[in-house]
């Protein structure tokens, strides 16, 4: 196959949720093929949602208990190689090149390289955390003691979760928003304002502005906003979105368009290379080509890619969902949930507290938010499929389609 130092039937670049799920998928079709999992981080694969949820809110939750590496380490035909950086792919030779100059050969290759945080004008460091990994969790834990002050930059998915978790751990939190309200880019304005008030009610200090710069300073951090005001804190968590790690794929000549472009089998433009998880731009059966950054997609696409690499003919016809818990609020959501879409709100008793938000374009339900409503994701998907074929003429008729209880 190649002149690589060592070759495997399957090589997976990345060691996160998608990679661990891919091993499971491979093993469902091929019980003995050799597998290498190459992770650039020093930590074992971890169930990533716990980093901003359970590890802060459940006393019995641990990083070790959230590891996904058990099956990998118990399988003699799987080599889990951590702190290992892949620098290039030669698709003709079927090898990947490592930072130490060595090469690893593959029969089938999966790119599960994930995404990396967007970086502002503040360098990451022990007290400036672009929150993403188990190492980031440990860094933040080391400085976010009860009574400390942490500035959280960003009111989106990760910023709202970690600000909520920190204040519930007795940390003084300043939340920096570049919009008026928390999750305004996703929620209807009234709901976003309601959620912002919840942060205020829990003692979070809300500051509006954009980060212009900052640095670690005398055992703390100093964040400078665009109006030249400053926030001085013990640490800062910055969560302003992520970018797909497509560099390896681009350099290898694979098709890339806001992610690594894959077909319904999660195969890239090269027949022996697949992609899954955050980095994959896949054809969603309900919504068309899209890229999704949530763990449900990483699990499901990773497993399907593994099965496909091992010869299965299954197609990825799944529309993933995601969820969050913020203070006493909880929600599940599926599809496109952007406040730029048309929205129909359906609140129990007419008051924000329990309800459903439908997101539409041209009469088609593109996404559904289930606010304190549970076990209804499948109904939401069915409605999305129904309206894709038969768009609704009167969006108001959607109220009541998904019951509150």
Secondary structure, 3 states (H helix, E strand, C coil): CCCCCEEEEEEEECCCHHHHHHHHHHHHHCCCCCEEEECCCCCCCECHHHHCCHHHHCCCCCCHHHECCHHHHHCCCEEEECCCCEEEEECCCCEEEECCCCEEEEEEEEECCCEEECCCCECCECCEEECCCHHHHHHHHHHCCCCCEEEEECCCHHHHHHHHHHHCCCCEEEEEECCCCCCCCCCCHHHHHHHHHHHHHCCCEEEECCEEEEEEECCEEEEEECCCCEEEECEEEECCCEEECCHHHHHCCCCECCCEECCCCCECCCCCEEECHHHEEEEECCCEEECCCCHHHHHHHHHHHHHHHCCCCCCCCCCCEEEEEECCEEEEEEECCCCCCEEEEEEHHHCCCCEEEEEEECCEEEEEEEECCCCCHHHHHHHHHHHHHCCCCCHHHHCCCCCCC
